[in-house]
Amino acid sequence: MNDKPLNSKILYTFILVFCLFLTSARPAYSIPKPVEDLCTKFNLRFCAGPPPEDKTKQEEEPPKHEFTDSERKILTRLVEYQKQLQSKESQLEQRESQLRSLKEDIQRQIEQLELMQKSIAQDIEAKKILDTDQFNKAVNFYDKMESPKAALSLSQLDTKTAIQILLKLKEKKSSEILASMKPDKAAQLIEGMTRKQ
């Protein structure tokens, strides 16, 4: 019976030490530096991370890759293609800048043409008013003239103007002027007047 308490004490102590060992154990990723040095020194595989580089060694150049003929041809074609693309890109940029400047020039010309159009429209309107005023004055002159003198003067004008003046005059005055004209000229003017109406 005395062995039983001793065995239980030993068992209890063993369990306690085992639990302490489990709780104090560290995972492989948190191995302290001196252990990592050991891993490097003895080339152990369970250590976390790559082995540190030896700084005392001179840096070695990586081995140069030797290209085959087909790889060289492909690389040469790629370089040429890249140069062509860059050339085309620069040409496109030049054309875009030319198009932008042309667009700006055209826009300026359109604005100038619109201004000219407005100016011409105003001039035409002013001329119409002036022509209308002058035409009305001419009609008034013919209205005040004696019929034989008015007939002689209208006979010398172009047919279109003579017809317009006769249409503006009062019917009585127009008929007196037409009666004073030569018959063929009067007939021509009367025919033109009927078409206008």
Secondary structure, 3 states (H helix, E strand, C coil): CCHHHHHHHHHHHHHHHHHHHHHHCCCHHHCCHHHHHHHHHHCCCCCCCCCCCCCCCCCCCCCCCCCCHHHHHHHHHHHHHHHHHHHHHHHHHHHHHHHHHHHHHHHHHHHHHHHHHHHHHHHHHHHHHHHHHHHHHHHHHHHHCCHHHHHHHHHHCCHHHHHHHHHHCCHHHHHHHHHCCCHHHHHHHHHHHHHHC
